[in-house]
Amino acid sequence: QVQLVESGGGLVQAGDSLRLSCAASGRTFGSYNMGWFRQAPGKERDCVAAISRSSINTYYADSVMGRFTIARDNAENTVYLQMNSLKPEDTAVYYCAADDVNSELLSSWSGLYEYWGQGTRVTVSS
């Protein structure tokens, strides 16, 4: 089992940047594929980015392609989400999640991720 704790959220203006971090503890972090999801009020929880356990594969939602970058440091048991050129529509609670798939194949479906953090709120004002 792995425990996940997100940090780095906050209130920013449109065009600003934020970097979210997700610190993991428990079983070997490097065995998990990791994803960042977000959920805005009244909307479903969607995957914005994912990274495979060895960083070989990454996934980005179309809405964040070119603006967000996911990275991980297996030595530090941490996954990051660098968010640039933020827009008001990026406002949401952001969650990191771990998929114990034992593979480099990624999924954007939340149902496959077994472990979740508590979320960190990002608010982008116009």
C-alpha positions in Angstrom: 0.0 0.0 0.0 1.1 3.6 -0.6 0.1 6.8 1.0 -0.1 10.0 -1.1 0.0 13.6 0.1 -0.4 16.5 -2.4 0.9 20.0 -1.9 1.5 23.2 -3.9 -2.0 24.3 -4.7 -3.2 27.9 -4.2 -4.8 31.0 -5.7 -3.1 32.4 -8.7 -4.0 34.7 -11.6 -4.5 33.6 -15.2 -1.1 33.2 -16.9 0.7 32.3 -13.7 2.4 29.0 -12.9 2.2 26.5 -10.1 4.0 23.3 -9.3 2.1 20.6 -7.5 3.9 17.9 -5.6 2.8 14.5 -4.5 4.9 12.7 -1.8 4.5 9.0 -1.5 5.2 6.7 1.4 4.7 3.0 1.9 5.6 0.4 -0.7 8.1 1.0 -3.5 7.1 4.1 -5.2 8.9 3.1 -8.4 6.6 0.2 -9.0 3.5 2.5 -9.5 2.3 4.4 -12.5 1.2 7.8 -11.3 -1.5 10.1 -12.4 -2.8 13.6 -11.7 -6.5 14.1 -11.8 -8.7 17.1 -11.2 -12.3 17.6 -10.3 -14.1 20.9 -10.7 -17.4 21.6 -8.9 -20.2 19.6 -10.5 -17.9 17.8 -12.9 -16.3 14.4 -13.1 -12.8 13.6 -12.0 -10.6 13.6 -15.1 -7.1 12.7 -15.7 -4.9 15.6 -16.7 -1.5 13.8 -16.8 0.0 10.4 -16.1 3.5 9.0 -16.0 4.7 5.4 -16.1 6.8 3.9 -13.3 10.1 4.4 -15.2 9.0 7.7 -16.9 9.1 6.0 -20.2 5.5 6.9 -21.1 3.5 10.0 -20.3 -0.1 11.1 -21.0 -1.7 14.5 -21.2 -5.2 15.5 -21.6 -5.8 17.7 -24.7 -6.8 20.6 -22.5 -3.4 20.8 -20.8 -1.1 19.6 -23.6 1.8 22.0 -23.9 1.0 23.8 -20.7 1.4 21.1 -18.0 4.4 18.8 -17.5 4.4 15.7 -15.3 7.6 14.3 -13.9 8.7 12.0 -11.1 11.7 11.4 -8.9 11.7 7.8 -7.8 14.6 8.4 -5.5 12.6 11.1 -3.7 9.2 9.2 -3.9 7.6 12.2 -5.5 5.6 13.1 -8.6 5.2 16.6 -9.8 2.9 18.5 -12.0 4.3 21.7 -13.4 1.4 23.9 -14.6 2.1 26.9 -16.8 -0.1 29.5 -18.5 -2.9 28.7 -16.1 -6.4 29.4 -17.1 -9.6 30.0 -15.0 -10.9 26.7 -16.4 -8.0 24.9 -14.7 -9.6 25.7 -11.4 -10.3 22.4 -9.5 -9.1 20.2 -6.8 -6.1 18.2 -8.0 -5.5 14.7 -6.9 -2.6 12.4 -7.4 -3.2 8.7 -7.7 -1.2 5.5 -8.0 -1.8 2.5 -10.3 -0.2 -0.7 -9.1 -0.2 -2.1 -12.6 3.3 -3.5 -12.8 3.6 -2.2 -16.4 4.7 0.9 -18.3 1.2 1.0 -19.9 -0.8 4.1 -18.8 -4.4 4.6 -18.2 -6.4 7.8 -17.9 -9.3 6.0 -16.3 -9.7 6.8 -12.6 -11.1 3.4 -11.9 -7.8 1.7 -12.4 -6.0 3.8 -9.8 -6.0 2.1 -6.4 -4.5 4.8 -4.2 -5.4 8.5 -3.9 -4.3 11.6 -2.1 -6.6 14.0 -0.3 -6.3 16.6 -3.0 -5.0 20.2 -3.3 -7.1 23.1 -4.5 -6.0 25.2 -7.4 -7.9 28.4 -8.1 -7.1 30.5 -11.1 -8.7 34.0 -11.2 -9.2 35.9 -14.5 
